[in-house]
Structure formats: structure tokens, C-alpha cells
Amino acid sequence: MIFVTRTKLPPIHRYYKYLEKIWANNWVTNNGEFVLELEKKLPVYLGVSNLLLVTNATLALQLAMKSIEPGGEVITTPFTFAASTNVILWENLTPVFADIDPETLNIDPDDIERKITKKTKAILAVHVYGNPCDVTRIQKIARKHNLRVIYDAAHAFGVEYNGSSVLNYGDTSILSFHATKVFNTIEGGALITSNKSQFEKYKLMRNFGIVNEEKVTLPGINAKMNEFQAAMGLCNLRTVDRDIKARKKMYKLYVFKLEKIEGLKFQKLVTSKYNYSYMPVLFRNKKHRDLIYDKLRENKIHARKYFYPLTSSFDYFTTTQKKENKKSLPIALNTADRVLCLPLYAELTSDIVNEVVFIIKENS
């Protein structure tokens, strides 16, 4: 069985050494040795400051959304994972969906500006598949309308834009270290902000708002990373450059083999350094995409219709909302109907890529 991704696990003896230390320390959470070590190493690797580890990226997004006044609107993309939309609703905010760019597949700045109202409080943009948004345009729009900018950079580990980390843009960026990501800590994530006071607030918020044994200053939650997650991260950080290099090789092989097939299209990358986290391909239409999806599954190859359906089409939106969104999101809808992410991970072999390509060619 071949899946769209594969969890990166280090040699078990390497992880076991960390486990021995955890047992010896008898310290498994609450800012343990390995959490602190990973919080020192990641900013250096990523080229950022003020990085805070959390137990998962959804909690990171929720903490970031707490900086926005409740009851307002947040302009966001529907072409994303469910968490990006769900956190807006969880924080008593209203998602307003903007269409996407047909080339980069990221949120369209022009449509952001068209959908700003007096109720708009923030922009939640997603670096889709790790490909940077038009951060310059988005920042100009945010300044013009006095809006906060939060980037869901779940896929953007190690990604650079114009020679520096894409995580340095916006008020806050969040990363995911889920098991399916380029760099994983089993589950996990991080908040990155250049605002020191906001960073200190996030630090309190992730630990119930506790300052010391007798002082709690704000209503925080439990979002702390534990030692087992951090140990996995320290192991995987040692090999992540090699893993990205291997991913790049297979990504390029896919493109080389598929680019001459009529009707297929690839995401336009606008990054100066990419991590090759996914292998999205746009097929001619929904019928063609679904045919390829089924044929791959018949051969025990599990690709993903990632992202289909749009989050704006989820059941918990009203029929009226769905109809309104359908009218205003033509590019996102068309993209969701055509996209398929093919298997891509560090251990992927050229034989598997060739098998995937053969099935696509036979049915195109």
C-alpha cells in the first residue's frame, strides 16, 4: 500500500537514547530539557526569532486568533485544510472567503481587498503546500485597513521568500509538525512572531496563563509540547535537509514525466527556497481527476484530493452561505475539482513515481 505521504521516523536507537534520558530525568512535560533545546535550535535553522513550541498546530492557530477582537470578520481562503476555517469559528469570528490565484493556488489579494468591510478584523492567509502567499501585497492591504495578518504556514517549514524565511511576514505565523509534515514531532506545532510582547503573551496563553504558583494573569489553555514530541523533533532535525533533497528529486521527476501530458498543470512556485512538501497536480476536469484517483487506488496507491471539497462547502455552513460562496469562488471551486496530490515523501523511489506516471498516462 502506497500512501500520499509517509511519516518520517528516525533510527529507533537514536530516539531510544532520548527516551533513556527522559526516564532518568523523570520529566515528561512542562518545559523539559528537550523542549527547551528544540526551541533554541529551530529558530537558528529557520532564520526566525521568538518561536514557541506547542502540542499541535490547531492550538497554535487558536492562540493566534485570540489576538483578534471577537465578533468580527476574518478574510481567509477556502482552499485549505479544515483547521484553518474551524479556528475562526471556534473563536467566535466569522470567516469571509476570498477566491484564490489560479497559478499559485494561494489567496488572491485583489479579492481580499474587495471583501473588506467595517467588520473585518484580520486576514488569515495560508501558504498552500508551502508556496508563499503574495506577502507584500497582503501587508500593504493590512496596513491600509489596519488589519492583523496571521499566516497558516503549516506546510512552510524551511521555506524562504526573497532569500529570507517566509515565517517572518505577518503578525504571527504558525507551523505544523504533524506526522505527515516534512518535519515532524509526532504531533506538534509552533508560533512565530516578531512582536516580543505578543510572544510573551503566547507563552502565558499556552500554559493556562500561569506566571507562578500563586499568580494567573489571563485565561490560557494547555498547549505545551511534551518531551517525547521534542525528542522526535531533535532526531528529525538532524536529517531534514537530506529529506528535503530527496523530496525535491522525486518532485522534479514527476514534473519531468508529466509535463508533456496535455491538460495537466502544476502549481506555480514563487519561493526562493522550497521544501517540496506536496506534489499537487491539476487535471483537466473533475471527471479526469476522479478517474485517475480511482485507477491509482485500484493499484493500491492512495493519492489525496487535497483540498476537496472547499472548506466553504462544509456541512455546518447554511445552504444560503454555500450558494453565496459558490458564486464568489469560481477559481477555488474549479481548482478543488481538479486537484490531486500524488505520493511524495523522503523514502519515495523512482520506481513508484514511474508506476504512478504510467497509470496517469494510460488514463489521459
C-alpha positions as CSV (number, residue, x, y, z in Angstrom):
1,M,0.0,0.0,0.0
2,I,1.4,3.4,-1.1
3,F,0.0,6.5,0.6
4,V,0.3,10.1,-0.3
5,T,2.8,10.7,2.5
6,R,4.8,8.6,4.9
7,T,5.8,9.6,8.5
8,K,9.5,10.2,8.9
9,L,10.8,8.1,11.8
10,P,14.4,8.3,12.9
11,P,16.5,5.2,13.6
12,I,14.9,3.7,16.7
13,H,18.2,3.5,18.6
14,R,18.6,7.3,18.1
15,Y,15.2,8.0,19.6
16,Y,15.8,5.5,22.3
17,K,18.7,7.5,23.6
18,Y,16.4,10.4,24.3
19,L,13.9,8.0,26.0
20,E,16.6,6.8,28.4
21,K,17.3,10.4,29.3
22,I,13.6,11.2,29.8
23,W,13.3,8.2,32.2
24,A,16.4,9.2,34.0
25,N,15.1,12.8,34.5
26,N,11.5,11.6,35.2
27,W,10.4,14.8,33.4
28,V,8.0,14.4,30.6
29,T,6.3,17.8,30.2
30,N,6.3,21.5,31.5
31,N,9.3,22.9,29.6
32,G,11.5,19.9,29.8
33,E,15.1,19.7,28.7
34,F,14.3,18.6,25.1
35,V,11.5,21.2,24.6
36,L,13.9,23.9,25.6
37,E,16.7,22.5,23.3
38,L,14.4,22.3,20.3
39,E,13.1,25.9,21.0
40,K,16.7,27.0,20.7
41,K,17.7,25.0,17.6
42,L,14.6,25.7,15.4
43,P,14.9,29.5,15.3
44,V,18.5,29.1,14.2
45,Y,17.6,26.6,11.5
46,L,14.6,28.6,10.3
47,G,16.0,32.0,10.5
48,V,13.4,33.4,12.9
49,S,13.1,34.8,16.4
50,N,10.5,34.3,19.1
51,L,9.5,30.7,18.3
52,L,7.2,28.9,20.7
53,L,6.5,25.2,20.6
54,V,3.0,23.9,21.1
55,T,1.4,20.5,21.2
56,N,-0.3,20.8,17.8
57,A,-0.8,23.4,15.0
58,T,-4.5,23.8,15.5
59,L,-3.9,25.1,19.1
60,A,-1.2,27.4,17.6
61,L,-3.8,28.8,15.3
62,Q,-6.3,29.2,18.1
63,L,-3.8,31.1,20.2
64,A,-3.0,33.4,17.3
65,M,-6.7,34.0,16.7
66,K,-7.1,35.1,20.4
67,S,-5.3,38.3,19.4
68,I,-8.4,39.3,17.3
69,E,-11.4,41.0,18.7
70,P,-14.3,38.5,19.0
71,G,-17.3,39.0,16.8
72,G,-15.5,40.4,13.7
73,E,-14.8,39.0,10.3
74,V,-11.7,37.3,9.1
75,I,-10.9,37.1,5.4
76,T,-9.4,33.7,4.6
77,T,-9.1,31.1,1.8
78,P,-11.5,28.2,1.3
79,F,-8.7,26.1,-0.4
80,T,-7.1,24.8,2.8
81,F,-7.4,22.1,5.5
82,A,-10.4,22.2,7.8
83,A,-8.5,23.6,10.8
84,S,-7.8,27.0,9.1
85,T,-11.5,27.6,8.9
86,N,-12.6,25.9,12.1
87,V,-10.4,28.0,14.4
88,I,-12.1,31.1,13.1
89,L,-15.5,29.7,14.1
90,W,-14.2,28.4,17.4
91,E,-13.0,31.9,18.4
92,N,-16.5,33.4,17.6
93,L,-15.3,35.1,14.5
94,T,-16.9,35.0,11.0
95,P,-14.9,33.6,8.1
96,V,-15.2,35.5,4.8
97,F,-13.9,33.5,1.9
98,A,-11.8,35.1,-0.8
99,D,-11.0,33.4,-4.1
100,I,-7.5,32.1,-5.0
101,D,-4.9,32.8,-7.6
102,P,-5.1,30.1,-10.4
103,E,-1.4,29.9,-10.6
104,T,0.0,29.9,-7.1
105,L,-3.3,28.5,-5.6
106,N,-2.9,31.0,-2.7
107,I,-5.5,33.6,-1.6
108,D,-6.0,36.4,-4.1
109,P,-5.0,39.8,-2.7
110,D,-7.4,41.6,-5.1
111,D,-10.3,39.6,-3.7
112,I,-9.2,40.2,-0.2
113,E,-9.5,43.9,-0.7
114,R,-12.9,43.5,-2.4
115,K,-14.3,41.7,0.6
116,I,-13.1,44.0,3.4
117,T,-15.9,45.6,5.4
118,K,-16.2,47.6,8.5
119,K,-16.4,44.3,10.4
120,T,-13.1,43.0,9.1
121,K,-10.6,42.5,11.8
122,A,-7.9,40.3,10.2
123,I,-6.6,38.2,7.3
124,L,-5.8,34.6,7.8
125,A,-3.8,33.5,4.7
126,V,-2.4,30.1,4.0
127,H,0.9,29.3,2.3
128,V,-0.8,26.5,0.3
129,Y,1.5,23.4,0.0
130,G,4.2,25.7,1.5
131,N,4.1,28.0,-1.5
132,P,4.3,31.6,-0.2
133,C,1.4,34.0,-0.5
134,D,1.8,37.4,-2.0
135,V,3.0,38.6,1.4
136,T,4.0,42.1,0.1
137,R,0.5,42.9,-1.3
138,I,-1.2,41.4,1.8
139,Q,0.9,43.5,4.1
140,K,0.0,46.7,2.1
141,I,-3.6,45.8,2.3
142,A,-3.4,45.1,6.1
143,R,-1.7,48.5,6.8
144,K,-4.2,50.4,4.7
145,H,-7.1,48.9,6.5
146,N,-5.5,48.4,9.9
147,L,-5.9,44.6,9.9
148,R,-3.9,41.9,11.6
149,V,-2.3,39.3,9.4
150,I,-1.9,35.7,10.5
151,Y,-0.3,33.1,8.3
152,D,-1.2,29.5,8.4
153,A,2.3,28.3,7.4
154,A,1.6,24.7,8.4
155,H,3.3,23.4,5.2
156,A,6.1,26.0,5.0
157,F,8.8,24.5,7.2
158,G,12.2,25.9,6.0
159,V,10.6,27.8,3.1
160,E,12.1,31.1,2.1
161,Y,10.7,34.1,0.1
162,N,13.1,36.6,-1.5
163,G,16.0,35.0,0.4
164,S,14.6,35.0,3.9
165,S,12.2,32.9,6.0
166,V,8.5,33.3,4.9
167,L,7.7,32.9,8.6
168,N,8.9,36.4,9.3
169,Y,5.9,38.0,7.5
170,G,2.7,39.0,9.2
171,D,1.9,39.5,12.8
172,T,2.1,35.7,13.6
173,S,2.9,32.6,11.6
174,I,2.2,29.1,12.7
175,L,3.9,25.8,11.7
176,S,2.6,22.2,11.9
177,F,4.9,19.4,13.0
178,H,2.2,16.7,12.4
179,A,3.4,13.2,11.5
180,T,2.5,13.9,7.8
181,K,4.7,17.0,7.5
182,V,8.3,17.5,6.1
183,F,9.5,17.9,9.7
184,N,7.5,16.2,12.4
185,T,7.4,15.9,16.2
186,I,4.7,13.2,16.0
187,E,2.1,15.9,16.7
188,G,3.1,19.4,17.3
189,G,3.5,22.9,16.0
190,A,5.0,26.4,16.6
191,L,4.0,30.0,16.8
192,I,6.4,32.6,15.3
193,T,6.1,36.4,15.9
194,S,8.4,39.3,15.7
195,N,6.4,41.1,18.4
196,K,8.1,40.4,21.7
197,S,5.2,41.4,23.9
198,Q,2.8,39.2,21.8
199,F,5.4,36.4,22.2
200,E,5.3,36.7,26.0
201,K,1.5,36.7,25.9
202,Y,1.5,33.5,23.8
203,K,3.9,31.9,26.3
204,L,1.4,32.6,29.1
205,M,-1.6,31.5,27.0
206,R,-0.1,28.1,26.2
207,N,0.2,27.3,29.9
208,F,-3.1,28.4,31.5
209,G,-2.0,32.0,31.9
210,I,0.2,30.9,34.8
211,V,3.0,33.2,35.9
212,N,4.0,31.4,39.1
213,E,2.4,29.1,41.7
214,E,0.2,31.9,43.0
215,K,-0.4,34.1,40.0
216,V,-2.5,33.5,36.9
217,T,-2.9,36.6,34.7
218,L,-5.1,35.5,31.8
219,P,-7.4,32.7,30.8
220,G,-5.0,30.5,29.0
221,I,-5.2,26.8,27.9
222,N,-2.9,23.8,27.9
223,A,-0.9,23.8,24.6
224,K,2.5,22.8,25.9
225,M,4.7,20.4,23.9
226,N,5.9,17.3,25.8
227,E,9.4,15.7,25.9
228,F,8.5,12.8,23.7
229,Q,7.4,15.1,20.9
230,A,10.5,17.3,21.3
231,A,12.8,14.3,21.2
232,M,11.3,13.2,17.9
233,G,11.9,16.7,16.6
234,L,15.5,16.7,17.7
235,C,16.0,13.4,15.9
236,N,14.3,14.5,12.7
237,L,16.0,17.9,12.6
238,R,19.3,16.1,12.0
239,T,18.1,14.7,8.7
240,V,15.6,17.2,7.4
241,D,17.9,18.8,4.8
242,R,18.6,15.3,3.4
243,D,14.9,14.5,3.4
244,I,14.0,17.7,1.6
245,K,16.7,17.0,-1.0
246,A,15.2,13.5,-1.6
247,R,11.7,15.0,-1.9
248,K,13.0,17.6,-4.4
249,K,14.4,14.8,-6.6
250,M,11.1,12.9,-6.8
251,Y,9.1,16.2,-7.3
252,K,11.3,17.1,-10.3
253,L,10.9,13.5,-11.6
254,Y,7.1,13.8,-11.5
255,V,7.2,17.1,-13.3
256,F,9.6,15.8,-16.0
257,K,7.5,12.8,-16.6
258,L,4.1,14.5,-16.5
259,E,4.6,18.0,-18.0
260,K,4.1,16.8,-21.6
261,I,0.6,15.3,-20.9
262,E,-2.0,17.6,-22.3
263,G,-4.3,19.3,-19.8
264,L,-2.1,18.7,-16.7
265,K,-1.0,21.7,-14.7
266,F,1.4,22.3,-11.8
267,Q,1.3,24.9,-9.0
268,K,3.5,28.0,-9.8
269,L,6.2,28.2,-7.1
270,V,7.2,31.7,-6.0
271,T,9.7,30.7,-3.4
272,S,13.4,31.2,-3.3
273,K,13.8,28.0,-1.2
274,Y,11.2,25.3,-1.2
275,N,10.6,22.2,0.9
276,Y,8.7,20.0,-1.6
277,S,6.0,19.1,0.9
278,Y,3.4,18.0,-1.6
279,M,3.0,17.0,-5.2
280,P,-0.2,18.7,-6.4
281,V,-1.3,18.2,-10.0
282,L,-4.3,19.8,-11.6
283,F,-6.1,17.5,-14.1
284,R,-8.3,18.6,-17.0
285,N,-11.6,18.4,-15.0
286,K,-13.2,16.7,-12.1
287,K,-14.1,13.6,-14.2
288,H,-10.5,13.1,-15.2
289,R,-9.2,13.7,-11.7
290,D,-11.6,11.2,-10.2
291,L,-10.7,8.6,-12.8
292,I,-7.0,8.9,-12.0
293,Y,-7.8,8.8,-8.3
294,D,-9.8,5.6,-8.7
295,K,-7.2,3.9,-11.0
296,L,-4.4,4.7,-8.6
297,R,-6.4,3.2,-5.7
298,E,-7.1,0.0,-7.8
299,N,-3.3,-0.3,-7.8
300,K,-3.1,0.3,-4.1
301,I,-1.8,3.8,-4.5
302,H,-3.6,6.3,-2.3
303,A,-3.4,9.8,-3.7
304,R,-5.4,12.6,-2.0
305,K,-8.0,15.1,-3.3
306,Y,-6.2,17.7,-1.3
307,F,-8.1,20.2,-0.9
308,Y,-11.5,18.9,-1.9
309,P,-14.2,19.9,-1.0
310,L,-13.5,23.6,-0.2
311,T,-14.0,24.4,3.5
312,S,-16.7,26.9,2.5
313,S,-18.7,23.8,1.3
314,F,-18.7,22.0,4.7
315,D,-22.0,20.8,6.2
316,Y,-22.0,23.3,9.0
317,F,-22.4,26.3,6.7
318,T,-26.0,27.1,5.8
319,T,-27.4,26.5,2.3
320,T,-27.6,30.2,1.7
321,Q,-23.9,30.7,2.7
322,K,-22.8,27.9,0.4
323,K,-24.7,29.4,-2.5
324,E,-23.2,32.8,-1.9
325,N,-19.7,31.3,-1.6
326,K,-20.2,29.3,-4.8
327,K,-20.9,32.5,-6.7
328,S,-17.8,34.3,-5.4
329,L,-15.2,31.5,-5.5
330,P,-15.1,30.3,-9.1
331,I,-11.3,29.7,-9.2
332,A,-11.2,27.9,-5.9
333,L,-14.1,25.7,-6.8
334,N,-12.6,24.8,-10.2
335,T,-9.2,24.0,-8.5
336,A,-10.7,21.8,-5.8
337,D,-12.5,19.8,-8.5
338,R,-9.2,19.2,-10.4
339,V,-6.5,18.8,-7.8
340,L,-4.9,15.6,-6.8
341,C,-1.8,15.3,-4.6
342,L,0.4,12.4,-5.6
343,P,2.6,10.4,-3.3
344,L,5.7,12.3,-2.1
345,Y,7.9,11.6,0.8
346,A,11.6,11.3,1.5
347,E,11.8,7.5,1.1
348,L,9.8,7.5,-2.2
349,T,11.5,5.7,-5.0
350,S,11.7,6.4,-8.7
351,D,10.0,3.0,-9.4
352,I,6.9,4.2,-7.5
353,V,6.9,7.5,-9.3
354,N,7.2,5.7,-12.6
355,E,4.3,3.5,-11.7
356,V,2.1,6.5,-10.8
357,V,3.1,8.2,-14.0
358,F,2.3,5.1,-16.1
359,I,-1.2,4.9,-14.6
360,I,-1.8,8.6,-15.3
361,K,-0.5,8.3,-18.9
362,E,-2.7,5.2,-19.6
363,N,-5.8,7.2,-18.5
364,S,-5.1,10.6,-20.0
